[in-house]
Amino acid sequence: MAKTKRIGILTSGGDSPALNAAIRGVGKTALGFYGMEIIGFRDGFRGLVEDRRLKLDKAALSGILTVGGTILGTSRDKPHRMLIDGRTRDMTEVIVENYKKYDLGALVCLGGGGTQKNALYLAKAGLNVITLPKTIDNDVVLTDSTFGFATALDIATEAIDRLHSTAHSHHRIVVAEIMGHRAGWLTLGAGIAGGADVILIPEIPYDVQKIADAIKRRSRHGTNFSIVAVAEGAMSIDDARAFKSAEGKRERARTLHDKKEAKNELAALEARHTGNTLRLARQLEDLTHLESRVTILGYVQRGGTPSPADRLLATRLGSACADLINEGVFGVMVAARGDRTEPVPLEKVAGKRKIVAPDHPWVETARRVGTCLGD
Ligand code: F6P
């Protein structure tokens, strides 16, 4: 088999700490160890469509290990549904043409769940695709963890630490909203590490009365402040039921009319979910008669310098990725498995989401140390 000479690389989806560490890991190994040439494509899959390139030579790969964000820029564009001049178009053919035009032997895609799906799509279109798992949400299947998660965990934990002293001083409930999309890893991890009194995750729908009871129990025992770590995707039992029913309708819908109706129902529920954390804080204030405040951590969790753990993981995965390209292994995601890495077929990853099982050891740990999980 002819050895790969030139590879393309792009970052796609929401940015996350250690993307640059991963670009450097792939780049330095491919360039310095295997003598390949690397082209970076800007702003995700759009860079491949619009011919926006950045040559990643030795100088470009230097000094980026500790830098947050991505030197390539990113976007949530999908190859087969891209907004071009105000119209949504399938740009797969253009991407395949450009891949050939640049004489690429492989395309490395760094991203989360959505990127794995898009990568599989391009693999099926005939490209030599290989991916790395990135996201602060840690919700990619078949890898021990994703890079970005460890840094976000540090940031969210530090935030909970800091919220403790102000909650304590004012005898308040502080509700801290933590990212994670539809998975509770970040909230559960930071909640345990930061000693939150209540942890609410999407996988365990909550009953607001039970949360209020737990907070009141603390007050009765002389502790009149509480920290509630709530995942952005956490829901009350009623809301979770409504979502489940709407999602079921969408799956079962056969006619265009039914599909549209289910889509509208889901959109209405999603719109209602915005502001859920504020609503929850108000409900808790009413039920406990303790003053409450909300802190939405937001993009602070995604920005800035990656932690050493993330730099290490991203460098390991990036370097292993270059090894696999050299061996001609494509159509896979490079996963972390203990101290090692392993290629996992994209078919097994795309379209799946790793969520927290209700009996996961982290959940059990939280319960054992007396944390209320809202159920
Ligand atoms: O996937 C990472 C993430 O930060 C999620 O936790 C969050 O739900 C989402 O991205 C926000 O996406 P965007 O930055 O596109 O609004």
Residues whose N, C-alpha, C, O or C-beta is under 5 A from the ligand:
A	BS01	F6P	G14 D137 M179 G180 H181
